[in-house]
Amino acid sequence: MMALRWLAVIGLVVGMVTVAFMNMPEPQKKIQEGDSAIVTTLPDVDGQPHSLPQGEVVLLHFWATWCAPCREEIPSMVAMYNVLKAQGLKVFAVSTDKNGDDVREFIQLHHISFPVVRDVDVSFANRYGITGYPETYIINRQGVVVKHIVGPAPWQNPDTRAWLMSLLKESPKRQGNSTAAVRQPGA
């Protein structure tokens, strides 16, 4: 009789686990090189909305203030941006920090002049399949991810800068009335 009760309990637990597993949301496909960028609008530290630029060469950079490699990488990214922004380079830095004051202090400390937006619930980072910080997606003028960099990047490296310059020199290819083939959220 006791064994029958345990079998019923085990069966019930297995059934509940199976139902829970079947009702889990589909995992997001990690965005890869060659995929269309996902467009979003996120708030900065002051609550002002910023949208991922379209029809531009964009560094979509996921980071956090508590991430040591991120803190080491940012000064070289800022220096590179200051050189290439006149040629049209855009940076869309996505912080996943919970504390906006930490982000604000970091922006001031490093003299960051590109948009820094907040993804507090990490929903946008999850849409890209971010597995750690920093991660950067380089998006061309057509809205296609042409490079995915996991970890800090050599932004001051002459080869990196030359490669980015070559992307900036490409003219946008028009597709209908749009200059970018980007995926809208939920697509």
N, C-alpha and C positions, 0 to 999 in steps of 0.2 A: 504494500500500500504506500509506504514512504517513497519507494523508487518511482512509483507512478506519479506522485506529486512532483518530485524533482524533474521528471521527464516533462511534465506539463509546464513547469516554471521555465525550464530550458527552452522548450518550444515557444513559449510566449516571448521570451527575451530574443530569441533568434528571429521571430516574426516582427517584433518591434524594430530591431536593427535593420532588417531587410526593408521594411517600409520607410524608415528614416533614410537609408541609403538611396532608395529609389526616388525620394522626393528632394534630394540634394540638387542644387542648380548645376547646370552644365559648367565645367571649368572653362574659363576664358582661354581662347587660343592665344598663345604668346605671339605678339607682333614680331614679324621677322623682316629681314631685308627683302625688298620687292613687294611688300604689302603696302596698301594705302594707309596713310596716317589716319588716326581717329581724331576728329575735331572736338574740342570742348571749350567751355568758358568757365574759368575759375576765378575766385576773388584773390586779391593781393592782401597784404597785412592790414590795409585800411578798409577792406571790404569792397574795393573797386573791382569790377569785373574786367578780365582780360581774356581774349580769345586766342587760341593757337593761330598764328598767322598762316594765311593761305596764299599760294602763288609766290612764295618767298623761300629762300634757303633758310632752314630753321634747325637749330640745335634744341631738341626737346630733352631737357636734362632733369632727371629724377634724383633728389638728394635729401639730406636732412642735416640739421646743425650738429647733432650728436654723432654723426658719422665722421670718424677721423680721416679716411681717404677723401671724403667730400671737402672737408675743411682744408686739406692740403692742395686739392685740385683747383678750387675756386679762384685763387689769385691768378693762376695761369689762364683760366678761362676768361676772366675779366680783362686781362691784358690782351689776349687774342681778340676778344670782342671789340675792345677799344680801337684796335688796328683795322678790323674788317667791317665794322658797322657802316663806315662810309661807302663800302662796296655793296651794302645791302644785307649783310648777315643779320639774322634775328636769333635771339636766344629766348626760350620759354622755359624758365627754371621752375620746376614743380617741387615744392617743399612738402614733406609729409609730417612735419613737426606738429605737435598738438598745441604748443605754446607760441602764439604769435609774437610775443615780446622777444623770444629767443631769435626768431627769424628777423625781426626788425633790427635788433642789435647786430646780427650777422651782416645784414645788408649794409648798415652804416659802417661797420668795421672794415669791410672789404670794398667799399665804394662801388657797389653793384648798381649799374645804371640800366640793366635790362630787366624786363618784367620778372618778378618772383611771385608766383601764385601759390596758393595753399590747397592741398588735397588731404585735409585732415582725416577724412574717413578712408583714405587710400583707394577710393573707388576708381579713379582715373588710372592710377598706377596699376591696379589689378586688371584693368581693361588691356593694358599693354603687357601684362604678365611679368612685371618686375619681380626679380628674385633677390635683389640686394641693392645696395647703394654704393657709389653712384652708378647710374646707368644712363646712357645718352643715345638718343635716336637722331640721326641726321636725315632730314627730310628735304627732298629737292623741290624745285618750283612746281613740279607736277603733283606734289602731294604724296610722293612715294618715298618710303623709308629706304635709303640707299646705304646706310651703315648703322649697325647697332654695336655700341661699345659698352662692354660690361667692365666696371671698375674705372679708375681714373684714366683720363686720356692725356696724351702728350700734346697739349694745346700749343705749346711754344716750339714744338718740333717743326723745322722748315718743310718737311715733307707733308705734314698734316696741314700746315697753312697753305702750301701750294695746292693740295688736293681741294681744300675748301674754296680757294680762289677759282679753281677750274669749275666748280659747281656754280659759283656766283656769276661766272661769265656766260653760263648757258642761258639762253632766252627761254621764257616759258612757251610751251607748246599748247596752243589753244585746243580745247576739246569742247565743241559747241560754244556756249557762252561762258564757260568756266575755264579758269586757268589752272585749276587743281582738281585732281581726282582723289578726294578724301572721303573717308567713311564717316557718316554721321553717327552719333551715339545710338546704340541699339541696333546698328546695321551689322 
